[in-house]
Amino acid sequence: MDDEELRRLEQEEFFVGYFPMSGPQKRFAWGAVAVAVILVLGAGAAAAWFQRSPGEDLEPYRTSVELDGLLVAAPYPMLRTREPGGEARHVLLVTGSKFVWHPPAERLGHGVRLRGNLIERGGSRMLEVFGHDAADVEGLDALAAVTAEPVGEVTLVGEIVDSKCYLGRMRPGGGRTHRACAQLCVSGGIPPVLVTRGPAGETHYLLASEAGGSVADDVLPFVAEPVRVRGSLERLGSDLRILRIDPTDIERL
């Protein structure tokens, strides 16, 4: 090594861990830290910006709720309740897992008090049932007299979801990434719902057979996919839209 190379090495700064850093090394280190912090914060902000919304119109999940009403079985197990204004509303009934709740036959058509966890979204309600008792319900005869009002034949485009996860048990509870979970819920009898989206927001349609029964098994292949559905629309009470369909008419988009 010649003298000129030795002088160059003596003048060149390099880092030794147990020596204090020189001015240029400190400036470089702080600059690198600042750039790393900015990149991390920017990546976090971008991830939050592009993350899918957990869902519009979701209400807080409420535990240990008691509801009184009339227990009905079709098209799915439901509790029909009366609002302070007199209108009838419905609460879909499920278990704490991926199954519909099957009410005791002797309770059907009678007043009951149900205990459980309440799930709500966009005016639709569901209860995870953990207990039940007989109850004296005011206006029980009027609740029993509520019947579906025909609206007419419609063709709708949307997504078939499992109502339990979509109403708030999972957030978000729809889309292709949720397909496997949704199919498990629907195969357990959880009521399938068609969700349509428009400028005014979402609309939920409870899917039933043309005879007014469950179509859970029949719609399994179409869950979490964009579909076109034709059927006969009914209104039940103040809150429930029931779409009676022939599952063979469902069209993938």
Sequence and secondary structure as in RCSB ss.txt:
>XXXX:A:sequence
MDDEELRRLEQEEFFVGYFPMSGPQKRFAWGAVAVAVILVLGAGAAAAWFQRSPGEDLEPYRTSVELDGLLVAAP
YPMLRTREPGGEARHVLLVTGSKFVWHPPAERLGHGVRLRGNLIERGGSRMLEVFGHDAADVEGLDALAAVTAEP
VGEVTLVGEIVDSKCYLGRMRPGGGRTHRACAQLCVSGGIPPVLVTRGPAGETHYLLASEAGGSVADDVLPFVAE
PVRVRGSLERLGSDLRILRIDPTDIERL
>XXXX:A:secstr
  HHHHHHHHHS    TTS   HHHHHHHHHHHHHHHHHHHHHHHHHHHHS  S TTB   EEEEEEEEEEE SS
S EEEEE TTS EEEEEEE SSSSB    GGGTTSEEEEEEEEEEETTEEEEEEEEEEE   TTHHHHHT   EE
EEEEEEEEEEEEHHIIIIISSS  SGGGHHHHHHHHHTT  EEEEEEETTEEEEEEEEETTSS  TTTTGGGBTS
EEEEEEEEEEETTTEEEEEE GGG EE 
